[in-house]
Amino acid sequence: MTKRIITTTDAPAPIGPYNQAVLVNETTLYTSGQIALNPKSMELVLDNISAETKQVMNNMKAVLKAADMNFDNVVKTSIFISDMNNFTEINKVYATYFNEATAPARETVEVACLPKNVNVEISMTAIK
């Protein structure tokens, strides 16, 4: 097995002992969860749940790009939200990044608390 660490300055730098993503055997990408940190300022984008979700997805787009992938490569996503009442708005933004006919498998889980008290965190698995 080969393992290559994927990093990009176009997504927030890790704030702990982890990497943005790991590419295994040059085919399977496992991303860490992304929150709505602006990678340039490292400030949270919390204007509203739509803007927050868009920042999360744009961060994920940058990580995928650093691994020479895009949302078409994604086979599985995990969405963690602090309030299930935000699901509809999160889903509206999320849906704009995928073709519904080929969208990845997904779970959405409400959790008690997320890093930096954000409202949404998303991780993905992608395959070349």
Backbone as JSON, one array per atom type, in Angstrom:
{
  "sequence": "MTKRIITTTDAPAPIGPYNQAVLVNETTLYTSGQIALNPKSMELVLDNISAETKQVMNNMKAVLKAADMNFDNVVKTSIFISDMNNFTEINKVYATYFNEATAPARETVEVACLPKNVNVEISMTAIK",
  "N": [[0.84, -1.18, 0.0], [0.5, 2.2, -0.82], [0.73, 5.46, 0.47], [-0.17, 8.75, 0.16], [0.12, 12.02, 1.26], [-2.17, 14.63, 0.93], [-2.19, 18.04, 0.36], [-3.2, 21.47, 0.34], [-3.04, 24.98, -0.13], [-5.34, 26.21, -0.72], [-7.39, 25.37, 0.81], [-8.41, 25.27, 4.26], [-5.68, 25.07, 6.57], [-4.76, 22.2, 8.48], [-5.82, 22.01, 11.9], [-4.83, 20.46, 13.87], [-3.51, 17.17, 14.74], [-3.61, 15.93, 12.0], [-4.19, 15.43, 8.44], [-5.22, 17.19, 5.44], [-6.12, 15.42, 3.5], [-5.76, 11.97, 2.48], [-4.29, 10.04, 0.03], [-4.64, 6.88, -1.16], [-2.84, 4.29, -2.64], [-2.77, 5.74, -4.99], [-5.35, 5.94, -5.92], [-7.64, 6.01, -4.2], [-9.17, 8.44, -2.27], [-9.27, 9.81, 0.9], [-10.81, 12.19, 2.73], [-10.31, 14.61, 5.31], [-12.67, 16.01, 7.6], [-14.22, 19.01, 6.58], [-14.72, 22.34, 7.62], [-16.32, 25.58, 7.75], [-14.08, 27.38, 7.35], [-12.43, 30.14, 6.05], [-9.85, 29.8, 3.82], [-7.89, 31.73, 3.32], [-8.06, 33.8, 5.25], [-8.48, 32.37, 7.54], [-10.71, 32.73, 9.03], [-13.99, 32.05, 10.28], [-16.82, 31.42, 8.19], [-19.83, 32.34, 8.81], [-22.19, 33.59, 8.16], [-24.76, 32.79, 7.3], [-26.55, 29.65, 7.08], [-26.46, 28.69, 4.47], [-24.31, 30.11, 3.24], [-22.29, 29.2, 4.9], [-22.29, 26.43, 4.35], [-21.62, 26.51, 1.63], [-18.98, 27.49, 1.78], [-17.76, 25.32, 3.07], [-18.09, 23.33, 1.1], [-16.63, 24.49, -1.01], [-14.1, 24.45, 0.13], [-13.75, 21.7, 0.23], [-13.79, 21.15, -2.49], [-11.35, 22.29, -3.24], [-9.55, 20.58, -1.94], [-10.1, 18.15, -3.23], [-9.3, 18.89, -5.83], [-6.56, 19.23, -5.41], [-5.8, 16.64, -5.31], [-6.05, 15.9, -7.9], [-8.73, 15.43, -8.6], [-12.36, 15.67, -8.72], [-15.78, 16.6, -7.91], [-17.15, 14.63, -9.29], [-15.7, 12.33, -8.82], [-16.31, 11.58, -6.27], [-17.52, 9.18, -4.04], [-18.68, 8.74, -1.61], [-20.09, 10.56, 1.05], [-20.02, 12.19, 4.21], [-22.04, 13.96, 6.33], [-22.11, 16.12, 8.97], [-24.17, 17.72, 11.21], [-25.18, 20.37, 13.37], [-27.77, 20.94, 13.92], [-30.66, 19.52, 12.93], [-32.69, 20.9, 11.78], [-31.52, 22.58, 9.96], [-31.07, 21.06, 7.76], [-32.47, 21.12, 5.23], [-31.65, 23.55, 3.97], [-28.86, 23.16, 3.91], [-28.77, 20.9, 2.27], [-29.75, 21.95, -0.13], [-27.63, 23.61, -1.01], [-25.5, 21.73, -1.08], [-26.47, 20.0, -3.08], [-26.01, 21.44, -5.43], [-23.43, 20.89, -6.18], [-23.25, 18.38, -7.19], [-24.23, 15.91, -9.65], [-27.42, 14.8, -9.69], [-28.19, 12.25, -10.63], [-25.86, 10.75, -10.49], [-24.94, 11.09, -7.97], [-23.07, 10.78, -4.87], [-23.09, 8.12, -2.35], [-24.42, 8.76, 0.94], [-24.46, 9.92, 4.33], [-26.24, 11.72, 6.8], [-25.84, 13.24, 9.83], [-27.0, 14.35, 12.93], [-25.26, 16.06, 15.39], [-23.97, 16.71, 18.73], [-22.07, 18.75, 19.07], [-19.75, 20.59, 17.1], [-16.38, 21.14, 15.77], [-15.06, 24.31, 16.73], [-17.59, 25.23, 17.16], [-19.19, 25.23, 14.83], [-21.82, 24.88, 12.34], [-21.97, 22.89, 10.43], [-20.15, 20.13, 9.1], [-18.27, 18.42, 6.69], [-17.13, 15.41, 5.21], [-15.39, 13.37, 2.78], [-15.11, 10.54, 0.53], [-13.3, 9.62, -2.26], [-12.75, 8.28, -5.56], [-10.41, 7.52, -8.1]],
  "CA": [[0.0, 0.0, 0.0], [1.18, 3.5, -0.79], [-0.09, 6.51, 1.08], [0.36, 10.08, -0.13], [-0.6, 13.1, 1.94], [-2.64, 15.68, 0.03], [-2.34, 19.34, 1.01], [-3.37, 22.63, -0.52], [-3.26, 26.25, 0.57], [-6.67, 26.68, -1.11], [-8.31, 24.91, 1.85], [-7.81, 25.58, 5.56], [-4.64, 24.2, 7.1], [-5.22, 21.43, 9.64], [-5.63, 22.64, 13.2], [-4.55, 19.37, 14.8], [-2.62, 16.14, 14.2], [-4.23, 15.25, 10.86], [-3.95, 16.06, 7.15], [-6.44, 17.52, 4.7], [-6.58, 14.21, 2.84], [-4.78, 10.93, 2.24], [-4.54, 9.3, -1.19], [-4.14, 5.51, -1.0], [-2.57, 3.58, -3.9], [-3.02, 6.69, -6.08], [-6.71, 5.76, -6.44], [-8.72, 6.28, -3.25], [-8.91, 9.62, -1.46], [-10.03, 9.96, 2.14], [-10.63, 13.56, 3.19], [-10.72, 14.99, 6.65], [-13.84, 16.88, 7.58], [-14.01, 20.44, 6.35], [-15.68, 23.28, 8.18], [-16.39, 26.81, 6.96], [-12.97, 28.3, 7.52], [-11.9, 30.75, 4.84], [-8.44, 29.42, 3.85], [-7.01, 32.91, 3.25], [-8.09, 34.55, 6.51], [-8.71, 31.4, 8.62], [-11.9, 33.17, 9.78], [-15.18, 31.27, 9.97], [-17.89, 32.02, 7.4], [-21.04, 31.93, 9.52], [-23.23, 34.58, 7.85], [-26.0, 32.01, 7.32], [-26.22, 28.24, 6.86], [-26.13, 28.51, 3.05], [-22.94, 30.6, 3.04], [-21.41, 28.29, 5.63], [-22.2, 25.18, 3.58], [-20.88, 26.81, 0.39], [-17.56, 27.55, 2.12], [-17.34, 23.94, 3.32], [-18.01, 22.63, -0.19], [-15.51, 25.06, -1.76], [-12.89, 23.9, 0.74], [-13.65, 20.31, -0.22], [-13.44, 21.23, -3.91], [-9.91, 22.55, -3.31], [-8.84, 19.36, -1.53], [-10.25, 17.22, -4.35], [-8.46, 19.38, -6.93], [-5.16, 18.96, -5.06], [-5.58, 15.21, -5.59], [-6.44, 15.73, -9.3], [-10.08, 14.88, -8.64], [-13.44, 16.64, -8.59], [-16.95, 16.01, -7.27], [-17.55, 13.42, -10.02], [-14.96, 11.21, -8.25], [-16.77, 11.31, -4.9], [-18.41, 8.02, -3.93], [-19.31, 8.68, -0.28], [-19.93, 11.74, 1.88], [-20.58, 12.2, 5.56], [-22.38, 15.31, 6.73], [-22.41, 16.25, 10.39], [-24.79, 19.01, 11.43], [-25.51, 20.62, 14.77], [-29.22, 21.12, 14.05], [-31.31, 18.89, 11.78], [-33.56, 21.9, 11.15], [-30.74, 23.2, 8.88], [-30.84, 20.07, 6.71], [-33.0, 21.52, 3.92], [-30.77, 24.57, 3.38], [-27.57, 22.5, 3.63], [-28.98, 20.01, 1.13], [-29.89, 22.77, -1.34], [-26.28, 24.01, -1.43], [-24.8, 20.49, -1.39], [-26.97, 19.47, -4.35], [-25.47, 22.19, -6.58], [-22.08, 20.4, -6.47], [-23.33, 17.01, -7.71], [-25.27, 15.51, -10.59], [-28.28, 13.95, -8.87], [-28.22, 10.87, -11.15], [-24.62, 10.04, -10.14], [-24.51, 11.6, -6.66], [-22.49, 9.75, -4.02], [-23.8, 7.67, -1.15], [-24.26, 9.81, 1.94], [-25.23, 9.94, 5.56], [-26.3, 13.01, 7.48], [-26.01, 12.93, 11.24], [-27.02, 15.48, 13.85], [-24.31, 15.85, 16.48], [-24.12, 17.67, 19.82], [-21.17, 19.89, 18.93], [-18.73, 20.46, 16.07], [-15.22, 22.01, 16.04], [-15.27, 25.76, 16.67], [-19.04, 25.46, 17.26], [-19.8, 25.45, 13.52], [-23.11, 24.22, 12.14], [-21.86, 21.79, 9.47], [-18.83, 19.6, 8.73], [-18.44, 17.4, 5.66], [-15.96, 14.66, 4.74], [-15.69, 12.62, 1.55], [-14.25, 9.52, -0.03], [-13.36, 9.73, -3.73], [-11.97, 7.26, -6.26], [-10.03, 7.84, -9.49]],
  "C": [[0.88, 1.24, 0.0], [0.19, 4.53, -0.26], [0.59, 7.85, 0.81], [-0.51, 11.12, 0.54], [-0.93, 14.19, 0.93], [-2.81, 16.97, 0.84], [-2.51, 20.43, -0.04], [-3.56, 23.87, 0.34], [-4.63, 26.84, 0.23], [-7.78, 26.15, -0.19], [-7.64, 25.19, 3.19], [-6.74, 24.56, 5.98], [-5.2, 23.43, 8.29], [-4.91, 22.16, 10.95], [-5.4, 21.58, 14.28], [-3.66, 18.34, 14.13], [-3.31, 15.29, 13.11], [-3.87, 16.0, 9.6], [-5.27, 16.33, 6.45], [-7.0, 16.28, 4.02], [-5.41, 13.24, 2.69], [-5.21, 10.17, 0.99], [-3.87, 7.94, -1.07], [-4.02, 4.85, -2.37], [-2.89, 4.41, -5.14], [-4.43, 6.56, -6.66], [-7.82, 6.21, -5.49], [-8.33, 7.42, -2.32], [-9.85, 9.64, -0.27], [-9.77, 11.38, 2.64], [-10.95, 13.67, 4.67], [-11.96, 15.86, 6.51], [-13.43, 18.32, 7.36], [-15.12, 21.22, 7.03], [-15.54, 24.58, 7.4], [-15.31, 27.83, 7.3], [-12.54, 28.84, 6.17], [-10.39, 30.47, 4.84], [-7.46, 30.61, 3.82], [-6.92, 33.61, 4.61], [-8.13, 33.65, 7.75], [-9.81, 31.89, 9.57], [-13.08, 32.3, 9.35], [-16.17, 32.08, 9.14], [-19.19, 31.51, 7.99], [-22.2, 32.89, 9.29], [-24.62, 33.96, 7.91], [-25.64, 30.58, 6.94], [-25.87, 27.96, 5.4], [-24.7, 28.94, 2.76], [-21.93, 29.67, 3.73], [-21.2, 26.99, 4.84], [-21.41, 25.39, 2.29], [-19.38, 26.87, 0.68], [-17.0, 26.15, 2.38], [-17.14, 23.21, 1.99], [-16.88, 23.19, -1.05], [-14.18, 24.6, -1.18], [-12.68, 22.46, 0.27], [-13.26, 20.26, -1.7], [-11.93, 21.43, -4.07], [-9.09, 21.32, -2.93], [-8.92, 18.32, -2.65], [-9.34, 17.61, -5.51], [-6.98, 19.09, -6.66], [-4.79, 17.5, -5.3], [-5.93, 14.88, -7.05], [-7.78, 15.03, -9.44], [-11.08, 16.03, -8.59], [-14.65, 15.92, -7.99], [-17.47, 14.78, -8.02], [-16.85, 12.17, -9.46], [-15.48, 10.78, -6.88], [-17.78, 10.16, -4.9], [-19.16, 7.97, -2.6], [-19.07, 10.01, 0.44], [-20.56, 11.5, 3.24], [-20.81, 13.65, 5.94], [-22.78, 15.29, 8.2], [-22.98, 17.64, 10.61], [-25.21, 19.14, 12.89], [-27.01, 20.75, 15.01], [-29.89, 20.58, 12.79], [-32.29, 19.85, 11.1], [-32.85, 22.65, 10.02], [-30.58, 22.29, 7.67], [-31.29, 20.55, 5.34], [-32.09, 22.54, 3.24], [-29.39, 23.99, 3.04], [-27.69, 21.65, 2.37], [-29.11, 20.78, -0.17], [-28.52, 23.18, -1.88], [-25.5, 22.78, -1.89], [-25.19, 19.97, -2.78], [-26.4, 20.18, -5.57], [-24.08, 21.7, -6.99], [-22.09, 19.01, -7.1], [-24.42, 16.88, -8.76], [-26.14, 14.52, -9.83], [-28.28, 12.49, -9.32], [-26.99, 10.06, -10.73], [-24.07, 10.49, -8.78], [-23.98, 10.46, -5.79], [-23.46, 9.24, -2.96], [-23.53, 8.7, -0.06], [-25.01, 9.44, 3.22], [-25.18, 11.35, 6.11], [-26.67, 12.74, 8.93], [-26.03, 14.23, 12.05], [-26.12, 15.12, 15.04], [-24.47, 16.96, 17.52], [-23.27, 18.92, 19.62], [-20.13, 19.57, 17.86], [-17.56, 21.38, 16.4], [-15.56, 23.49, 15.84], [-16.75, 26.15, 16.69], [-19.7, 25.81, 15.93], [-21.1, 24.66, 13.42], [-23.04, 23.0, 11.23], [-20.4, 21.43, 9.24], [-19.08, 18.46, 7.74], [-17.11, 16.75, 5.35], [-16.39, 13.81, 3.56], [-14.68, 11.52, 1.3], [-14.42, 9.6, -1.54], [-12.42, 8.69, -4.34], [-11.68, 7.72, -7.68], [-10.44, 6.7, -10.39]]
}
